[in-house]
Amino acid sequence: MAYTEATSRAYVEERFPRASKGEREKIIQDWLTKPKQSIGIANDFESRIKPVAGLRILDAGSGNGGIGIAFAAKGAIVEGVDIEEELVQIAKDEAAAIGSSASFRYYEGTTLPFPDESFDAALSVSVIEHVTDPVRYFSEILRVTKTGGVLYLAFPNRLSLQETHTGLWGLTYLPLPLARIYARVARHNPIEDNNLHFYTYWNMRRLLGAARAGNRTWSIREEKGRSTNPLMKGAKKALAMFGIPHQALLPHVMLVVEAD
């Protein structure tokens, strides 16, 4: 799997015409490293949850297809959806070029084109910060995920000092109108062009708690981490005494969420 620089550059330059040259180059480099990152995500899923072979998995916001293709390479049955037709075509082309079984389709961003309880698991990696109606998004994923299935959810932490997409320091600590002005003055891609929203762990917990599919709900699985470092383990215990999960302070929050 290897996205060409020409493919990524053509997409990025058309999609983000107001981004700075540095921002566009960062996005292009992210694309070129996507295969390695995607394999890491698939491995992390398996270490946290279970082997993916034979699982039917939804990639909710599949982008250029990298993550879905990595899961399919491990034997998962992957259906990816995205709201950008150009990205869907890029993902289809990449899957066809390497003979991947991963399937990708366009959807309008509100109702997933699948029956209830169709999937064993779902993926949402660096997607939710671009979603206009997150409660609807989570409710739809819940609807199509089997009871007992999981959502592997990752997103950039609003508490991180450096914002992931723009690279601007302190951006996420500002009220949205001021953040928009800051991005413009700094000559970065306007926040609205990327439909950016900023969330903490506690924001996300509330959004997940508001999602419903009939009488079904999401619940966040408690994770204590895998570190054997005594200092790290002690720090996590200390945070837990104050009701603070260690994930809440990481630059990127990663949650395993169960469909009840």
Summary of the structure (lengths in Angstrom):
residues: 260
radius of gyration: 18.3
end to end distance: 35.6
largest distance: 51.2
contacts: 813
relative contact order: 0.12
helix: 45%
strand: 20%
